[in-house]
Amino acid sequence: MFRQASTSIFSYFAFSIQICLGIVFFLSSVSKFRHPLDFARNVIDYRVLPGKVAYVFAILLIVLEALLAIAFFTDWLINLALPIGSLMLVAFSVAVWINLRRGRKISCGCFGNADEQISSRTLARLLLLLAVIPLLSILRGSEDISYSSLTVITVDGLFSPFFLLSVSLAVFLLLLTNWVFSLPELIPLFRYHNSGR
């Protein structure tokens, strides 16, 4: 599939970021594919677009997220996926920001979780993802990185060390980010534990 190439630390980091984005868009689309009508109602509830337009927009978003996941995982049409992903995250951020300004408490619709309401944390998460895409573009533009020559499967039929290290780093980055965004919920637990001594 791909040829072997010498890899730098930038290659590992860039490919890991790309895999992170693929995982995020994949998990987001899978949860919405299970209950597309619920997600459509959720998009309508944001009250940013007229009802029928919001419904069609929601269904298109599900398909688009799935295609973005494929693009980030496979490097297929990645130069098109980067700006489309950015525009999509901008649209999500604007919708969340508008509803936060209105003081509305509505379901985020993120990853199919109907219980999670929009908050400043939702907006921060979207802005972080939005910041990651230009970073990936910069790293991909480096002369050291040539994705067309990266090896995913070795001659022995095993995953290459580059691929395994990059995916491991991607999972670590996602877990670390999730933990950091969960800190506001964890801090009261530590305070309670310390006050109980």
Backbone as a chain_set.jsonl record, in Angstrom:
{"seq": "MFRQASTSIFSYFAFSIQICLGIVFFLSSVSKFRHPLDFARNVIDYRVLPGKVAYVFAILLIVLEALLAIAFFTDWLINLALPIGSLMLVAFSVAVWINLRRGRKISCGCFGNADEQISSRTLARLLLLLAVIPLLSILRGSEDISYSSLTVITVDGLFSPFFLLSVSLAVFLLLLTNWVFSLPELIPLFRYHNSGR", "coords": {"N": [[0.824, -1.201, 0.0], [1.769, 1.376, 0.962], [5.065, 2.83, 0.627], [8.148, 2.275, 2.387], [9.53, 4.775, 4.536], [11.906, 7.13, 5.818], [11.372, 8.432, 9.033], [10.535, 11.307, 10.962], [10.322, 12.981, 14.158], [8.355, 14.841, 13.785], [6.821, 13.629, 11.863], [5.666, 11.462, 13.252], [4.175, 12.897, 15.162], [2.47, 14.497, 13.56], [1.051, 12.532, 12.1], [-0.166, 11.26, 14.231], [-1.852, 13.288, 15.205], [-3.52, 13.487, 13.019], [-4.722, 10.954, 13.085], [-6.016, 11.201, 15.553], [-7.971, 13.159, 14.922], [-9.391, 11.67, 13.046], [-10.424, 9.627, 14.701], [-12.065, 11.143, 16.415], [-13.991, 12.264, 14.62], [-14.995, 9.87, 13.618], [-16.121, 8.535, 15.908], [-18.016, 10.433, 16.557], [-19.695, 10.441, 14.279], [-20.606, 7.771, 14.196], [-22.197, 7.479, 16.498], [-24.244, 9.196, 15.816], [-25.26, 8.07, 13.5], [-26.619, 5.933, 14.549], [-28.905, 7.026, 15.715], [-30.262, 8.964, 13.852], [-32.522, 10.658, 13.565], [-32.934, 11.655, 16.118], [-30.613, 13.179, 16.392], [-31.08, 15.037, 14.361], [-33.333, 16.36, 15.381], [-32.095, 17.497, 17.54], [-30.314, 19.321, 16.314], [-32.187, 21.026, 15.144], [-33.22, 22.063, 17.48], [-31.278, 23.86, 18.256], [-31.933, 26.221, 17.047], [-30.809, 27.86, 15.081], [-30.914, 27.584, 12.385], [-33.663, 27.509, 10.008], [-36.368, 25.165, 10.579], [-36.805, 22.965, 8.56], [-34.537, 23.254, 6.966], [-32.555, 22.908, 8.886], [-33.006, 20.241, 9.528], [-32.308, 18.836, 7.142], [-29.67, 19.699, 6.976], [-28.623, 18.51, 9.288], [-28.705, 15.744, 8.675], [-26.968, 15.692, 6.487], [-24.647, 16.462, 7.809], [-24.036, 14.212, 9.358], [-23.275, 12.306, 7.423], [-21.153, 13.695, 6.29], [-19.359, 13.884, 8.455], [-18.662, 11.185, 8.713], [-17.34, 10.768, 6.261], [-15.208, 12.54, 6.613], [-13.889, 11.263, 8.713], [-12.995, 8.932, 7.401], [-11.276, 10.143, 5.544], [-9.297, 11.281, 7.242], [-8.29, 8.984, 8.436], [-7.268, 7.525, 6.277], [-5.872, 9.234, 4.616], [-6.988, 9.987, 2.301], [-8.07, 12.307, -0.009], [-7.248, 14.321, 1.725], [-6.4, 16.981, 1.654], [-8.681, 18.295, 0.961], [-10.332, 17.556, 3.015], [-9.305, 18.847, 5.286], [-9.916, 21.76, 5.137], [-12.736, 21.501, 5.004], [-13.341, 20.168, 7.372], [-12.535, 22.169, 9.156], [-14.397, 24.238, 8.543], [-16.754, 22.974, 9.325], [-16.344, 22.645, 12.087], [-16.199, 25.323, 12.801], [-18.843, 26.083, 12.242], [-20.211, 24.486, 14.155], [-19.126, 25.629, 16.481], [-20.03, 28.292, 16.347], [-22.807, 27.877, 16.497], [-23.043, 26.775, 19.077], [-21.979, 28.912, 20.587], [-23.831, 30.982, 20.04], [-26.144, 29.964, 21.274], [-25.269, 29.745, 23.908], [-24.938, 32.454, 24.481], [-27.563, 33.208, 24.367], [-28.421, 32.091, 26.636], [-29.529, 29.582, 26.758], [-30.283, 26.237, 27.707], [-29.507, 23.486, 26.29], [-29.332, 20.227, 24.751], [-26.116, 19.08, 23.887], [-25.568, 17.323, 21.783], [-23.29, 16.112, 21.082], [-21.36, 13.398, 20.128], [-23.565, 11.755, 20.273], [-24.589, 11.922, 22.829], [-27.232, 12.577, 24.686], [-27.602, 13.62, 27.17], [-25.625, 15.454, 27.822], [-25.292, 18.848, 28.197], [-24.916, 21.957, 26.376], [-22.044, 23.96, 27.027], [-19.465, 26.119, 28.357], [-17.322, 24.453, 28.279], [-17.941, 22.748, 26.162], [-17.677, 24.533, 24.033], [-14.954, 25.171, 24.315], [-13.796, 22.706, 23.762], [-14.491, 22.379, 21.06], [-13.131, 24.565, 19.96], [-10.509, 23.826, 20.496], [-10.226, 21.559, 18.847], [-10.576, 22.879, 16.45], [-8.287, 24.439, 16.397], [-6.367, 22.509, 16.116], [-6.446, 21.588, 13.494], [-5.236, 23.568, 11.695], [-2.652, 23.32, 12.739], [-2.037, 20.691, 12.045], [-2.049, 21.012, 9.266], [0.177, 22.681, 8.951], [2.248, 21.003, 9.884], [2.016, 18.939, 8.034], [2.84, 20.257, 5.791], [5.524, 20.329, 6.044], [8.781, 19.578, 4.827], [9.842, 17.214, 5.656], [7.863, 15.364, 5.844], [6.129, 12.929, 4.173], [3.321, 11.632, 3.321], [2.499, 9.904, 1.375], [4.427, 8.038, 1.24], [4.508, 6.576, 3.541], [4.665, 3.635, 5.507], [2.148, 1.392, 6.348], [1.416, -1.291, 6.572], [3.69, -3.923, 6.958], [6.034, -5.991, 5.095], [5.781, -8.477, 6.226], [3.158, -8.561, 6.873], [2.398, -7.296, 9.145], [1.566, -4.513, 11.317], [3.384, -1.522, 10.846], [6.14, -0.257, 12.872], [6.116, 2.568, 12.93], [3.409, 3.155, 12.404], [2.12, 1.895, 14.586], [3.263, 3.28, 16.788], [2.41, 5.881, 16.23], [-0.409, 5.631, 16.346], [-0.661, 4.83, 19.003], [0.28, 7.151, 20.293], [-1.71, 8.897, 19.433], [-3.998, 7.87, 20.728], [-3.187, 8.241, 23.375], [-3.028, 11.086, 23.435], [-5.733, 11.743, 23.036], [-6.91, 10.598, 25.327], [-5.585, 12.051, 27.323], [-6.45, 14.669, 26.741], [-9.209, 14.36, 27.164], [-9.168, 13.814, 29.892], [-8.144, 16.237, 30.899], [-10.247, 17.988, 30.213], [-12.107, 16.94, 31.911], [-11.321, 17.687, 34.399], [-12.617, 19.868, 35.873], [-14.808, 18.495, 36.954], [-13.555, 16.594, 38.488], [-12.046, 17.916, 40.445], [-13.718, 18.77, 42.702], [-14.081, 16.241, 43.873], [-11.521, 15.608, 44.848], [-11.251, 17.64, 46.724], [-13.271, 16.969, 48.51], [-12.308, 14.506, 49.385], [-9.909, 15.295, 50.674], [-10.927, 16.965, 52.689], [-12.151, 15.145, 54.255], [-10.245, 13.915, 55.78]], "CA": [[0.0, 0.0, 0.0], [2.69, 2.492, 1.003], [6.467, 2.463, 0.669], [8.837, 2.634, 3.629], [10.196, 6.073, 4.506], [12.493, 7.545, 7.073], [10.394, 9.253, 9.708], [11.023, 12.202, 11.991], [9.386, 13.182, 15.257], [7.232, 15.586, 13.232], [5.974, 12.661, 11.163], [4.878, 10.762, 14.269], [3.239, 13.826, 15.777], [1.467, 14.883, 12.564], [0.191, 11.389, 11.815], [-0.96, 11.037, 15.45], [-2.912, 14.297, 15.211], [-4.462, 13.103, 11.964], [-5.481, 9.812, 13.609], [-6.905, 11.765, 16.588], [-9.119, 13.764, 14.242], [-10.162, 10.568, 12.477], [-11.161, 8.972, 15.788], [-13.112, 12.058, 16.886], [-15.066, 12.313, 13.629], [-15.59, 8.531, 13.521], [-16.989, 8.313, 17.069], [-19.129, 11.374, 16.456], [-20.629, 10.017, 13.227], [-21.207, 6.473, 14.531], [-23.27, 7.691, 17.46], [-25.351, 9.881, 15.139], [-25.846, 7.118, 12.554], [-27.532, 5.057, 15.298], [-30.152, 7.743, 15.977], [-30.186, 10.177, 13.031], [-33.646, 11.562, 13.795], [-32.668, 12.346, 17.392], [-29.613, 14.211, 16.129], [-31.735, 16.083, 13.562], [-34.14, 17.16, 16.313], [-31.147, 18.263, 18.355], [-29.845, 20.438, 15.485], [-33.328, 21.942, 15.051], [-33.366, 22.697, 18.796], [-30.312, 24.961, 18.377], [-32.653, 27.396, 16.536], [-29.919, 28.713, 14.283], [-31.43, 27.445, 11.018], [-35.087, 27.136, 9.949], [-36.609, 23.748, 10.864], [-36.562, 22.012, 7.465], [-33.13, 23.398, 6.574], [-31.775, 22.299, 9.974], [-33.172, 18.781, 9.423], [-31.467, 18.376, 6.021], [-28.297, 19.998, 7.385], [-28.221, 17.494, 10.277], [-28.468, 14.471, 7.977], [-25.738, 15.878, 5.711], [-23.532, 16.501, 8.76], [-23.695, 12.841, 9.757], [-22.542, 11.712, 6.307], [-19.904, 14.442, 6.144], [-18.456, 13.465, 9.534], [-18.159, 9.848, 8.372], [-16.367, 10.941, 5.175], [-14.017, 13.164, 7.197], [-13.188, 10.211, 9.453], [-12.299, 8.109, 6.404], [-10.185, 10.951, 4.982], [-8.218, 11.406, 8.223], [-7.688, 7.666, 8.665], [-6.621, 6.957, 5.085], [-5.163, 10.28, 3.883], [-7.722, 10.137, 1.048], [-8.603, 13.661, -0.177], [-6.976, 15.013, 2.986], [-6.304, 18.426, 1.413], [-10.057, 18.78, 0.939], [-10.914, 17.278, 4.331], [-8.841, 19.828, 6.278], [-10.778, 22.953, 5.186], [-14.13, 21.134, 5.282], [-13.387, 19.925, 8.817], [-12.464, 23.477, 9.813], [-15.678, 24.92, 8.37], [-17.74, 22.282, 10.127], [-16.094, 22.987, 13.483], [-16.601, 26.732, 12.956], [-20.315, 26.091, 12.295], [-20.593, 23.97, 15.47], [-18.727, 26.609, 17.501], [-20.939, 29.436, 16.255], [-24.114, 27.447, 17.003], [-22.94, 26.654, 20.537], [-21.77, 30.257, 21.137], [-25.108, 31.706, 19.947], [-27.066, 29.456, 22.289], [-24.747, 30.129, 25.219], [-25.258, 33.88, 24.629], [-29.006, 33.298, 24.612], [-28.686, 31.502, 27.948], [-30.335, 28.372, 26.586], [-29.706, 24.976, 28.164], [-29.957, 22.452, 25.367], [-28.408, 19.107, 24.587], [-24.991, 19.341, 22.994], [-25.642, 16.473, 20.601], [-21.938, 15.618, 20.821], [-21.145, 11.952, 20.25], [-24.83, 11.087, 20.545], [-24.919, 11.986, 24.252], [-28.358, 13.499, 24.852], [-27.577, 14.171, 28.533], [-24.647, 16.532, 27.945], [-25.769, 20.147, 27.739], [-23.864, 22.854, 25.903], [-21.404, 24.726, 28.094], [-18.195, 26.702, 27.916], [-16.437, 23.32, 27.996], [-18.266, 22.314, 24.798], [-17.059, 25.505, 23.133], [-13.497, 25.016, 24.415], [-13.45, 21.461, 23.06], [-14.596, 22.657, 19.628], [-12.05, 25.484, 19.579], [-9.265, 23.046, 20.505], [-10.22, 20.784, 17.598], [-10.408, 23.838, 15.364], [-6.881, 24.867, 16.403], [-5.527, 21.363, 15.749], [-6.427, 21.407, 12.04], [-4.133, 24.331, 11.092], [-1.388, 22.725, 13.185], [-1.811, 19.532, 11.183], [-1.701, 21.527, 7.935], [1.566, 23.163, 9.012], [3.136, 19.841, 9.988], [1.968, 18.205, 6.763], [3.567, 21.04, 4.798], [6.958, 20.173, 6.28], [9.473, 18.768, 3.805], [10.206, 15.921, 6.219], [6.714, 14.47, 5.912], [5.548, 12.51, 2.904], [2.367, 10.592, 3.686], [2.355, 8.92, 0.31], [5.48, 7.03, 1.348], [4.496, 5.939, 4.861], [4.273, 2.236, 5.522], [1.194, 0.991, 7.376], [1.577, -2.742, 6.696], [5.016, -4.364, 6.547], [6.062, -7.155, 4.196], [5.334, -9.629, 7.007], [1.727, -8.459, 7.132], [2.187, -6.684, 10.46], [1.576, -3.055, 11.307], [4.734, -0.984, 10.99], [6.381, 0.446, 14.143], [5.665, 3.957, 12.776], [1.952, 3.182, 12.526], [1.754, 1.54, 15.957], [3.64, 4.381, 17.674], [1.543, 7.026, 15.939], [-1.745, 5.349, 16.878], [-0.536, 4.865, 20.468], [0.364, 8.554, 20.673], [-3.032, 9.475, 19.195], [-4.88, 7.436, 21.825], [-2.711, 8.935, 24.575], [-3.424, 12.492, 23.334], [-7.175, 11.824, 23.236], [-7.194, 10.323, 26.741], [-5.087, 13.189, 28.094], [-7.364, 15.796, 26.504], [-10.461, 14.044, 27.848], [-8.905, 13.965, 31.323], [-8.016, 17.677, 31.187], [-11.584, 18.58, 30.163], [-12.881, 16.403, 33.036], [-10.781, 18.21, 35.663], [-13.591, 20.6, 36.698], [-15.66, 17.542, 37.673], [-12.729, 15.805, 39.402], [-11.508, 18.743, 41.541], [-14.521, 18.647, 43.929], [-13.848, 14.932, 44.496], [-10.284, 15.709, 45.613], [-11.505, 18.511, 47.879], [-14.064, 16.192, 49.458], [-11.405, 13.498, 49.967], [-8.975, 15.96, 51.595], [-11.645, 17.476, 53.862], [-12.571, 14.004, 55.062], [-9.135, 13.412, 56.583]], "C": [[0.864, 1.26, 0.0], [4.119, 1.988, 1.026], [7.073, 2.908, 1.99], [9.527, 3.981, 3.472], [10.846, 6.325, 5.84], [11.539, 8.531, 7.716], [11.059, 10.092, 10.783], [9.984, 12.29, 13.092], [8.158, 13.95, 14.774], [6.266, 14.656, 12.494], [5.073, 11.928, 12.145], [3.791, 11.67, 14.821], [2.116, 14.194, 14.814], [0.508, 13.735, 12.28], [-0.696, 11.082, 13.019], [-2.115, 12.025, 15.533], [-3.975, 13.94, 14.175], [-5.33, 11.935, 12.419], [-6.452, 10.273, 14.688], [-8.165, 12.343, 15.954], [-10.006, 12.695, 13.618], [-11.008, 9.877, 13.53], [-12.32, 9.845, 16.249], [-14.284, 12.085, 15.903], [-15.754, 10.958, 13.475], [-16.572, 8.294, 14.664], [-18.219, 9.211, 17.018], [-20.167, 10.901, 15.429], [-21.324, 8.704, 13.572], [-22.384, 6.651, 15.472], [-24.483, 8.35, 16.797], [-26.023, 8.984, 14.107], [-26.853, 6.206, 13.254], [-28.899, 5.708, 15.48], [-30.17, 9.055, 15.182], [-31.319, 11.169, 13.294], [-33.483, 12.326, 15.108], [-31.662, 13.464, 17.187], [-30.222, 15.362, 15.339], [-32.592, 16.978, 14.456], [-33.249, 18.037, 17.183], [-30.629, 19.493, 17.604], [-30.952, 21.475, 15.331], [-33.472, 22.735, 16.347], [-32.366, 23.832, 19.022], [-30.915, 26.285, 17.902], [-31.726, 28.405, 15.839], [-30.396, 28.725, 12.833], [-32.928, 27.166, 11.071], [-35.248, 25.616, 10.041], [-36.251, 22.773, 9.758], [-35.104, 22.063, 7.0], [-32.236, 22.718, 7.616], [-31.838, 20.774, 9.895], [-32.263, 18.217, 8.32], [-29.997, 18.563, 6.37], [-27.774, 18.929, 8.347], [-27.885, 16.167, 9.605], [-27.181, 14.558, 7.154], [-24.509, 15.885, 6.617], [-23.078, 15.1, 9.155], [-22.841, 12.179, 8.676], [-21.173, 12.378, 6.154], [-18.9, 14.059, 7.221], [-17.852, 12.097, 9.245], [-17.1, 9.94, 7.277], [-15.077, 11.589, 5.684], [-13.208, 12.14, 7.988], [-12.385, 9.331, 8.5], [-11.092, 8.86, 5.849], [-9.014, 11.045, 5.959], [-7.537, 10.065, 8.499], [-6.83, 7.209, 7.483], [-5.77, 7.942, 4.297], [-5.801, 10.545, 2.527], [-8.36, 11.521, 1.013], [-8.384, 14.523, 1.072], [-6.901, 16.528, 2.8], [-7.676, 19.085, 1.284], [-10.699, 18.621, 2.316], [-10.527, 18.328, 5.37], [-9.704, 21.097, 6.285], [-12.243, 22.638, 5.487], [-14.302, 20.874, 6.776], [-13.363, 21.226, 9.596], [-13.799, 24.213, 9.733], [-16.767, 24.29, 9.235], [-17.588, 22.624, 11.612], [-16.432, 24.446, 13.776], [-18.126, 26.825, 13.087], [-20.807, 25.597, 13.653], [-20.314, 25.002, 16.556], [-19.667, 27.799, 17.52], [-22.306, 29.071, 16.832], [-24.102, 27.345, 18.525], [-22.827, 28.034, 21.165], [-23.07, 31.058, 21.134], [-26.048, 31.261, 21.059], [-26.579, 29.718, 23.71], [-25.067, 31.599, 25.494], [-26.743, 34.082, 24.922], [-29.378, 32.745, 25.984], [-29.521, 30.237, 27.892], [-29.575, 27.147, 27.071], [-30.289, 23.873, 27.3], [-28.901, 21.358, 25.28], [-27.331, 19.451, 23.567], [-25.125, 18.564, 21.685], [-24.294, 15.878, 20.232], [-21.857, 14.123, 21.068], [-22.417, 11.214, 20.663], [-25.251, 11.102, 21.997], [-26.003, 13.036, 24.471], [-28.328, 14.191, 26.213], [-26.638, 15.363, 28.672], [-25.205, 17.824, 27.364], [-24.604, 21.001, 27.262], [-23.338, 23.677, 27.075], [-20.145, 25.362, 27.521], [-17.19, 25.6, 27.609], [-16.676, 22.776, 26.589], [-17.578, 23.226, 23.786], [-15.539, 25.373, 23.133], [-13.028, 23.774, 23.663], [-13.475, 21.673, 21.547], [-13.457, 23.554, 19.158], [-10.695, 24.781, 19.576], [-9.147, 22.233, 19.222], [-9.97, 21.7, 16.402], [-8.958, 24.314, 15.266], [-5.953, 23.759, 15.925], [-5.408, 21.226, 14.227], [-5.352, 22.263, 11.362], [-2.757, 23.801, 11.497], [-1.04, 21.524, 12.317], [-1.407, 19.978, 9.78], [-0.252, 21.996, 7.883], [2.534, 21.996, 9.044], [3.171, 19.043, 8.685], [2.749, 18.931, 5.682], [5.069, 20.943, 4.955], [7.564, 19.27, 5.215], [9.804, 17.375, 4.312], [9.08, 14.894, 6.121], [6.171, 14.195, 4.521], [4.622, 11.341, 3.182], [2.207, 9.546, 2.606], [3.406, 7.824, 0.408], [5.526, 6.345, 2.72], [4.016, 4.498, 4.761], [3.308, 1.977, 6.664], [1.339, -0.505, 7.64], [2.958, -3.128, 6.184], [4.894, -5.558, 5.608], [5.547, -8.397, 4.908], [3.837, -9.6, 7.299], [1.404, -7.853, 8.481], [2.138, -5.166, 10.312], [2.995, -2.569, 11.55], [4.894, -0.314, 12.344], [5.924, 1.906, 14.074], [4.173, 4.069, 13.029], [1.528, 2.914, 13.966], [2.088, 2.658, 16.937], [2.734, 5.59, 17.466], [0.145, 6.828, 16.513], [-1.724, 5.379, 18.406], [-0.482, 6.3, 20.972], [-0.992, 9.241, 20.492], [-3.992, 9.127, 20.331], [-4.493, 8.14, 23.121], [-3.167, 10.399, 24.567], [-4.923, 12.663, 23.571], [-7.55, 11.593, 24.699], [-6.756, 11.484, 27.628], [-6.022, 14.386, 27.954], [-8.685, 15.581, 27.231], [-10.308, 14.233, 29.36], [-8.836, 15.444, 31.706], [-9.39, 18.344, 31.186], [-12.485, 18.064, 31.281], [-12.415, 16.943, 34.382], [-11.801, 18.997, 36.487], [-14.52, 19.683, 37.485], [-14.869, 16.769, 38.722], [-12.249, 16.611, 40.611], [-12.372, 18.671, 42.8], [-14.34, 17.304, 44.639], [-12.59, 14.949, 45.352], [-10.48, 16.566, 46.864], [-12.268, 17.754, 48.953], [-13.181, 15.157, 50.16], [-10.476, 14.116, 50.987], [-9.671, 16.472, 52.841], [-12.1, 16.356, 54.785], [-11.48, 13.445, 55.944], [-9.147, 13.977, 57.982]], "O": [[0.708, 2.118, -0.869], [4.366, 0.842, 1.403], [6.559, 3.822, 2.636], [10.048, 4.295, 2.402], [10.407, 5.81, 6.869], [10.958, 9.374, 7.032], [12.013, 9.661, 11.43], [8.892, 11.735, 12.971], [7.054, 13.747, 15.279], [5.054, 14.868, 12.501], [3.872, 11.785, 11.914], [2.632, 11.271, 14.936], [0.946, 14.206, 15.197], [-0.706, 13.934, 12.226], [-1.85, 10.688, 12.853], [-3.232, 11.649, 15.889], [-5.173, 14.075, 14.424], [-6.535, 11.922, 12.17], [-7.587, 9.797, 14.743], [-9.28, 12.057, 16.388], [-11.232, 12.8, 13.657], [-12.176, 9.571, 13.289], [-13.429, 9.352, 16.452], [-15.438, 11.944, 16.308], [-16.959, 10.898, 13.229], [-17.716, 7.902, 14.433], [-19.319, 8.802, 17.388], [-21.37, 10.956, 15.684], [-22.506, 8.536, 13.273], [-23.441, 6.053, 15.275], [-25.621, 8.083, 17.181], [-27.222, 9.116, 13.86], [-27.821, 5.757, 12.641], [-29.928, 5.036, 15.411], [-30.101, 10.135, 15.769], [-31.106, 12.381, 13.252], [-33.848, 13.498, 15.202], [-31.819, 14.559, 17.726], [-29.925, 16.527, 15.605], [-32.583, 18.201, 14.311], [-33.601, 19.168, 17.519], [-30.515, 20.574, 18.181], [-30.685, 22.676, 15.381], [-33.802, 23.921, 16.328], [-32.583, 24.678, 19.89], [-30.46, 27.354, 18.309], [-31.856, 29.619, 15.997], [-30.296, 29.739, 12.142], [-33.42, 26.641, 12.07], [-34.361, 24.869, 9.626], [-35.473, 21.846, 9.984], [-34.513, 21.031, 6.68], [-31.275, 22.034, 7.263], [-30.848, 20.094, 10.162], [-31.541, 17.245, 8.538], [-29.173, 17.692, 6.094], [-26.627, 18.495, 8.239], [-26.88, 15.539, 9.939], [-26.395, 13.611, 7.125], [-23.453, 15.376, 6.241], [-21.881, 14.835, 9.27], [-21.814, 11.568, 8.972], [-20.167, 11.708, 5.92], [-17.711, 13.923, 6.934], [-16.669, 11.87, 9.499], [-16.073, 9.265, 7.352], [-13.984, 11.234, 5.242], [-11.978, 12.148, 7.938], [-11.224, 9.021, 8.767], [-10.012, 8.287, 5.701], [-7.86, 10.905, 5.552], [-6.336, 10.022, 8.766], [-5.789, 6.581, 7.672], [-5.025, 7.538, 3.405], [-5.226, 11.247, 1.695], [-9.117, 11.872, 1.919], [-9.227, 15.347, 1.426], [-7.296, 17.279, 3.692], [-7.81, 20.293, 1.475], [-11.51, 19.449, 2.731], [-11.331, 18.664, 6.239], [-10.187, 21.484, 7.349], [-12.92, 23.422, 6.152], [-15.286, 21.305, 7.377], [-14.083, 21.377, 10.583], [-14.278, 24.749, 10.732], [-17.601, 24.993, 9.807], [-18.576, 22.862, 12.306], [-16.898, 24.771, 14.868], [-18.637, 27.555, 13.935], [-21.705, 26.196, 14.245], [-21.141, 25.229, 17.439], [-20.059, 28.266, 18.59], [-22.899, 29.858, 17.57], [-25.046, 27.779, 19.186], [-23.493, 28.316, 22.161], [-23.38, 31.74, 22.111], [-26.678, 32.093, 21.712], [-27.39, 29.895, 24.619], [-25.427, 31.953, 26.616], [-27.127, 35.01, 25.635], [-30.51, 32.908, 26.442], [-30.154, 29.864, 28.88], [-28.366, 27.036, 26.868], [-31.398, 23.391, 27.531], [-27.749, 21.537, 25.677], [-27.608, 20.038, 22.521], [-24.831, 19.088, 20.61], [-24.16, 15.219, 19.201], [-22.255, 13.648, 22.132], [-22.355, 10.176, 21.322], [-26.17, 10.378, 22.378], [-25.73, 14.236, 24.445], [-28.958, 15.233, 26.392], [-26.834, 16.2, 29.553], [-25.548, 17.886, 26.183], [-23.462, 20.807, 27.676], [-24.081, 24.041, 27.987], [-19.807, 25.166, 26.354], [-16.303, 25.784, 26.774], [-15.732, 22.387, 25.901], [-16.978, 22.763, 22.816], [-14.905, 25.453, 22.08], [-11.987, 23.794, 23.006], [-12.587, 21.203, 20.835], [-12.886, 23.334, 18.09], [-9.831, 25.096, 18.757], [-8.094, 22.218, 18.584], [-9.25, 21.345, 15.469], [-8.46, 24.563, 14.168], [-4.877, 24.032, 15.392], [-4.37, 20.791, 13.729], [-4.613, 21.743, 10.526], [-1.814, 23.828, 10.705], [0.108, 21.357, 11.904], [-0.516, 19.383, 9.173], [0.459, 21.747, 6.91], [3.53, 21.991, 8.319], [4.218, 18.535, 8.284], [3.264, 18.303, 4.757], [5.816, 21.42, 4.1], [6.932, 18.317, 4.76], [10.022, 16.456, 3.522], [9.31, 13.697, 6.293], [5.801, 15.112, 3.789], [5.066, 10.196, 3.271], [1.818, 8.414, 2.893], [3.297, 6.796, -0.26], [6.473, 5.619, 3.021], [3.082, 4.188, 4.022], [3.602, 2.298, 7.816], [1.381, -0.936, 8.792], [3.357, -2.709, 5.097], [3.801, -6.066, 5.36], [4.947, -9.271, 4.282], [3.309, -10.528, 7.913], [0.254, -7.892, 8.918], [2.604, -4.609, 9.318], [3.723, -3.138, 12.364], [3.912, 0.152, 12.921], [5.399, 2.431, 15.057], [3.717, 4.946, 13.762], [0.677, 3.619, 14.507], [1.289, 2.96, 17.824], [2.339, 6.245, 18.431], [-0.423, 7.749, 17.1], [-2.652, 5.889, 19.034], [-1.125, 6.633, 21.967], [-1.378, 10.075, 21.311], [-4.71, 9.992, 20.832], [-5.358, 8.582, 23.877], [-3.643, 10.899, 25.586], [-5.343, 13.615, 24.23], [-8.397, 12.297, 25.248], [-7.46, 11.859, 28.566], [-6.347, 15.042, 28.944], [-9.22, 16.506, 27.842], [-11.208, 14.748, 30.023], [-9.404, 15.853, 32.718], [-9.678, 19.17, 32.052], [-13.513, 18.673, 31.576], [-13.051, 16.681, 35.403], [-11.852, 18.816, 37.704], [-14.974, 20.05, 38.569], [-15.429, 16.335, 39.729], [-12.064, 16.047, 41.69], [-11.82, 18.523, 43.89], [-14.432, 17.233, 45.865], [-12.571, 14.384, 46.446], [-9.944, 16.258, 47.928], [-11.97, 17.866, 50.142], [-13.287, 14.954, 51.369], [-10.263, 13.542, 52.055], [-9.101, 16.431, 53.931], [-12.4, 16.589, 55.956], [-11.75, 12.583, 56.78], [-8.275, 13.651, 58.787]]}, "num_chains": 1, "name": "protein.A"}
